[in-house]
Amino acid sequence: MRIATIDIGTNSTRLLIAEVKNGEVEPLYKTGKVTRLGQGVKQTGYLSRDSIERTIAVLEEFKKKIEEFGVEKVVAVTTEAARLAKNADEFLNKVKALGIEIKILSDREEAELVYIANVSHFKPLVPAVTVDLGGGSTEIAYGKGENLIYYESLKFGVVVLLEKFIKSDPPAKEELLSLEVFIEEQLKGFKNRAGIELPFEVFGVGGTITSVVAMEEAMTVYDSEKVHGYQVTCELIDKWYRRVSSVSVEERKKIVGLEEGRADVIVPGLAFFKVFCEVFGIEKITVSELGLLYGLALREAKKCQKR
């Protein structure tokens, strides 16, 4: 069966079209665009009209692609921005008017889908931690094999961190320090509650960590096959964090491999992974393309297998 999964996040909207059979997922087409659905939602409590219209325009493009591929089933979800917004129904109704059924995913489902997708693919020999740094929230899951032991949805992502801490361009040193201190406090709290101890393997998901690879390899065209499974060292994260935080947004837009729409949020994103390395005492992160889109497709594949 040919299916499409759509993930409407706080920062970006993504599409995966895949063939699912015998419990397996074969990706056929993948794309995504920065739409900033959750821009300002923490401050106002509402999705803005511009944010909704940007996202709907991208979904209209996705719908055409879905029709081109002859997709039989569409699974669409939205996450933290819609969980927070008082006018989420307005957005959901506009999506449904396109003929796309959509669900607000719980934070547990979001964390679990990403975790299962990665451990079933990479089959780590030690416990695993998946880190899905989004725009409005960050899902961190810890487990052994396909047994999820502990997860949390931290109520911040790159858009939230940008809006809360970064006021200058380029960021002032005191802004970066406040940002790092906040992230450190949040991650130390998670680490203590989860009881995570070395050794474990970390799988990083989302646009920040994939951008590290794209920038390091100077990708003029994004190469998902090269990005997936790439071992990003914490030293490399620190190198790019120092570079992007020392220049303006306009200068960052000139960096080969960095998507223009990520030029502002790359700073809090890399601050997060820099601090993550320090708090957890790790040396590297395995970059994964298997985010929520793939997790949703895998769940559908397993449902088909049971029928």
N, C-alpha and C positions, 0 to 999 in steps of 0.2 A: 504494500500500500504506500502511496506517495502522500506525505504529510508536510505541513508547514507549521513551524512554531514561531511565535512572535513574543518578544520580551520588550515591554514598554517600561523602561526604567526612568529614574529621576533625571539622568543626564543624557542617555542615548536610547534609541529604538532600534531593535535588531530583528533580523529575519533569517531563519534557516529552513531550507527546503530539503527534505531527505526521503530516501526510500527506506521503509522499515519492513523487515521480514525475519522470521525465525529469532525474534528477540534482539536483532542487531540493527544498527543505524548506519546507513550509508549516505553521508552528506552529498548533496548535488549542487547546492548554491547557498551562499551565505553573504549577507551584507548588513550594514548598520550605518546610522547617521546620528550625529549629536543633535538632539531636539530640545533638551532642557525642559522637559515637562514640569519638573519640580522647582524651577527657578523661583525663589522668593517664598515658597510654600511654608517654610519654617517661620518666617516673619509674619505672613498674612493669614495663614491657615487656608488659603485658597489657591487653586490652579489658575494662573492668569489666562486671559483670552488669547494672548499671543502664543503662549506655551501650548495651549490646546490646539490652536490652528496650525502651528508648526508640526505638531505630532500627527494630526489628522492628514496633513498634506503628504507626509512620508508614508503613512499607512495606505493612502490612495495609490502611491507608487508601488508599494509592496503588493497590493491587491492585484495590480496588473501582472506583476511577475508571477504571482501564485496561479493566476489563470493561464499564463503562458506555459507553465510546467504541468498543467493538468492535475493539480493537487486535489486529493479526495477529502482530506480533513485538515482543518485549521485549528490550532490550539494557541490562543492568545492570552497572555497574562500581563498584569501590571503590578508594581511593587510599592515601595515606600511612599512615593509622592501621593499615590492614590489612597494609601492607607491613612495618610495624614489629612488629606484635603477634605474640607467640609462640602465642597462642590464636586466631589468625585463622580457622583451620578450624572452630572451634566456631561462630563467627559466620556463616561461609559456609554451613555445613550448615543453620543455622536459616533463612537466606534461601532456600536451595534447597527446604526443607520447605514454604515458601509457594508453591512452583511457579515460582520466579524463578531462572533460571540467572544466575550472577554470575561476574565475572572480576576479579582484582586487576590493575589497569592499571599498566604500567611508567611511570616518570616521563618517559621519552622520548615514549611514546605520548600521555601527558597533555599535554605541552607542544606537541607537533606538531599534535594535533587542535584545540587552541585557536588556535594560530597560523594554520593553514590556514583555519579557519572565518572568522577575522576578515579576513585579506587577500583571500580570495575574495569577501567581502561588501563591504568598504570600498574595495578596489582603490586603496591609497595610491600616490601618484606617487613617493614617496621610500621608502627602506628602512623597515621596520616593526619595532617591538618590542611583544610582547604580554606583559603582566604579569598572571598569575593568582595572586592572593594568597589562599591557602586557609587551612585551620585548622592543618594539620600540615606543609605544605610550600608553597613558592612556586615556580611554574614561570615562568621568563623565557626568551622565545625571540626571536631576532633573525634577520631574513632580508630578501631582496629578492624581491618578488612572492611566488610560491608556493614559492620556493627557500629552505628553512630553512638558514641558515648556521651558527648556533650556538644551543645551549640549555643551560640548567642547571636542576636542581631543587634549590633551596636548602632545607636541611632544617629549616626553621622556617616557621610560619604564625602566625595571630593567637592560636590557643589555646596553642601552644608559647611564644610571646613573653609572653603574659599570665602563664602559670604560672612562667616563668623570672624575670621582672623586676618584675611588679607585685604588691606585698604589701600596700600601704596603700590606703585608700579615703577620699578621692580619692588618686591616686598622689602620692608624695613627689617633690620636684624631682630628688633624686639618683637615684631609680628611673627617671624619664623620661630623664635624662641617660645613664644606663647603657644603657637601651634604645636610644636614638638612636645612641650610639657603636657598639654591637654591629651595628645595621643598617647603619650607614655603612661599617664594616669589610667586611661581607659584600658589600655592593653595589659597593664600590670594587674588590674582588677580582674579582667577576663582570665589571665593566666592562673591566678590564685583560685578562682572559682572552678576552673576546669581541671586543675590538678595535673597539668601537662608537664611531663618530664622528658628529657632527651633519652634515647634518640627518637626522632620522628622526622618524617619527610613533609615538606611544605609544598603545596600546589597553589600557585597564584593565578587568579582569574580576573579578567576585566581589562579595560582600556589602558589603565596606568602601567601595569606590568608588561603588557604586550607592546606598549609604546617604547619601553626601555630597549627591547630587542630591535624594534623598527628603527630607532634612532642610532643605536650602536652599529647596526648593519647598514645604515644609510639607505633604507628602502624607499625608492621612488614609487614603487608599487608594492603594496602590502603582500607579503608572502606567508600565508597562514601555516603552510607546511613547515617552513623554516622556523617560525615562531613557536609552534607547538612542540613542547618537550625541551625547549631551550633552557639551559641552566644559567640563570642570572645570579651572579655573585652579589653579595651585599656591598662589596667594594665598587662594583659597577653602578649599583643603585645610588651610592653616595656620590660618585663622580657626576652622574647626570643631575642629581638633586642640586649639587653646588652650581652646576652650569646653568640650569634653567632658572634657579632662584636669583641669579646675579644679573639677569637681563630682563628687559621689558617684554610685555606680551607680544608686541610687534616684532621684536627680535626673535622670540621663540617661534613665531609663525614661519620663520625662514629655516628652521632646523629640518633637515631632510629626515623623513620618517615620522615626524610628529604631525598628526592630524590637526588642521587649523583650529577646529572647534574645541580642541583639548589644550590649547596654548595657555589658558588661564588656570585650568584645574590640574595641570600636570604638577604644579608646585606642591599643593597639599597632598596629591596622590603619592609623589615620591617621598615626601616627608613621612607619610604613613609607613611606607615599606622600609625606610631607613630606620625608623624607631622600632618597627616590628623586629627587624634583625637584631637590634640591640637588646630589646626586652627578652626575646626568646633565645638569644645566644646561638643563632644559626649563622651559617656562612653562605648559603645559597638557597634559591627558590626555583622550583621547576615551573616554568610558564606553561599554562594550559589554555587551549582554545575551547575546552569542554566546560562551558558555563551553563547558565540556566537553559538556554535554547536546546543544547544537547541533552541536558537532563530531562527536559520535557519530552523530547523525541524518544529517548530511551524508555521512559515510562510508558509511552504509547506502544512502543515495540514490544514490551513485555506483556502489555494488555492483549495485543494481537496474538501473541504466542499462546496465551491461556485459552483463547477462544476455540 
